[in-house]
Amino acid sequence: MGSLFVFLLPAVAEVQGADLPRLTLWPQNRMAAISLTFDDAMASQLETAGPILRKHHLVGTFFVITGPTSTWRNRLGDWRQLAAEGNEIGSHTVHHPCMLTRIKPNSQDYTPEMIKEEVEQSAQAIIAALGTHRGLTFAYPCDNETFGRPWDATRNQVRYLSYVADFYFAARMDNGGLPVNPPELNPLTVHGLNRTVGLDFPHLLAMMEPALRAHQWGVFEFHGVGGDDLSISREALDRLACYLQQHSEIWCATFGDVVRYIQESKALEIKATNLNGRRVQFNLSWPMDPSVYDLPLTLKWELPRGWTAYQAEADGHPLVSRVLTESGHKMALVDVAAQTQVLLFKAQ
């Protein structure tokens, strides 16, 4: 990997002689983001992938099929345990309708009403089972964002995305082969990295290297682990998880949390309201739905000359912060909870 750089979102400007705090591209000033996602609610994900994530203190996203014969229904307690450990449970529909002719049910035979039921009923099943009210994410079966006959593909794609938007705040689509550039994110059509079937650890590492170099987001898409369909080996996932655990400069987070961080960063508004030599106050505005977008954001602020010590506060409560040096300038780095209204820095 190359050197560690910090890329900042263009949400700040010079105000009344003082720089506004700036958002770091990733939490705690990390260099890139990686998400481990697993499709189809397979037994090997419970028996192999889950323990590997637990061993390396990582979390992933499991897009489950919620139909009556699925592993989701048959082992609901195990999925609840995964969720309790911080993993994200997202939807992969009820029956996994797919445009590939060899897969049944086939989504070419679906009407708009049928696709909407697949999307809605899966969300209802997950909420009923887990009691989550933090918002759900979705993955399109076979990476198809349409259904019905070929001549209706474009119209039905719009319908499909509309149905997904009604019940989910983000969705993963095709294996685009490239990392996600945060400013260009469309949360309903997030593309993943290339196919992972049969790949060993060196190939998985090479797959995510472009995301690390560009300081962007790489989304892995797995199915079976050490068994089941479209599998990778247990060793490959274990070595990848070990690498991510050892490299704390990489933010390994659930699919939904990465979308939250990006979308909140785009929406956050910062205004300077009280400036003097000893105190600098900023007002923050968070226009996103707080029941879904609840992730802290990391801000950094250049300390004024002459400030040898300082205290940071959020809505009157002290913040833990640290000081970085960039290009000879001292920068305060703080994590600010979602919906914080007032950020205050005081010289001491």
Buried (B, 14 or more C-beta within 10 A) or exposed (E): EEEEEBBEBEBBEEBEEBBBBBBBBBBEBBBBBBBBBBBBBBBBBBBBBBEBBBEBEBBBBBBBBBBEEBBBBEBBEBBBBBBEEBBBBBBBBBBBBBBEEEEEBBBBEBEBEBBBBBBBBBBEBBBEBBEEEBBBBBBBBBBBBBBBEEEBBEEBBEBBBEBBBEBBBBBBBBBBEBBBEBEEBEBBBBBBBBBBEEBEBEEBBEBBBBBBBBBBBBBBBBBBBBBBEBBBBBEBBBBBBBBBBEBEEBBBBBBBBBBBBBBBBBEBEBEBEEBEEEEBBBBBEBEBEEEBBBBBBBBBBBBBEEBEEBEBBBBEEEBEBEEBEEEEEBBBBBBBBBEBEBBBBBBE
